[in-house]
Amino acid sequence: MDVVTGTSAGCVVGAFLAADALRQLEYLTENHKSLRDTLNYVDFSYSSSGLFAGKKWVEYIKEYLPCRRFDELKIPLGIVAADLVTLQEIHIYEGALLPAIRASISVPGFWVPEENGEWQLVDGGILNPVPVNLARKLGADVVIAVDLNTHFEQKKATSVASIMDRTIEAMMQRIRQVNYEMYPADVVIAPELPDFGFMDYHRVREAVTAGYDATQARMDEIVAAVKNPSSGSLSMVSLLERARSLIESVSFPGR
């Protein structure tokens, strides 16, 4: 594996993978036995821009993630956020690591946006849930994508929070379809997680099992793609060059 990219929950897992610290991530998730346990690690905000401040969650991740900056990682990592000021997709792959993760997991309306100068950053999933283009940008010839949104639950929204959640989900579904047309991955792993929410850390064992099963189902394709990189993947370079003019790259100072 030469490069890792991720958005939202994917950037959290990606950061631990790039730091060669998956065991520490496993220890982190063992503390979540129920939704109540998860809520112990979030701090409610007094701001009008989100329910959760996010500081407590960042401190929690900090206890387990051994790296503080992108250049300390074992594998190059790229993280996607979205800027509410310019309405652009933002790529982060240098500088301080924890603020970048905090930006990418900031679900609009729930988490207070992460501020960085003139930038007001939120969950990159609203523009790019599966950042294949960033993987290509960072040098990947073969991209194995993990898409957590393929199998979604069909249900009616019953509250303000669920309406917000379903609205974001609808946008992400359309956006991911368009993104795949522009930047196709060589192989897509799609675990069946139809009823998982962004606060369901206590269900991590179910998610891991679903991910393992989905990966095994695609193993022949993965091996074939690695052995024989497709010319189609390399032809994305011209599209990527055109897209770079629309995508900003930022970094956070400090640690």
Buried (B, 14 or more C-beta within 10 A) or exposed (E): EEBBBBBBBBBBBBBBBBBEBEEBBEEBBEBBEEEEEBEEBBBEBEEEBBBBBBEEBBEBBBEBBEBBBBEEBBEBBBBBBBBBEEEBBBBBBBBBBBBBBBBBBBBBBBBBBBEBEEBBBBBBBBBBBBBBBBBBBBEBBBBBBBBBBBBBEEEEEEEEEBEBBBEBBEBBEEBBEEBBEEBBBBBBBBBEBEEBEBBBBBBBEBBEEBBEEBBEEBEEBBEEBEEEBEEEBEEBEEEBEEBEEEBBEBBBEEE
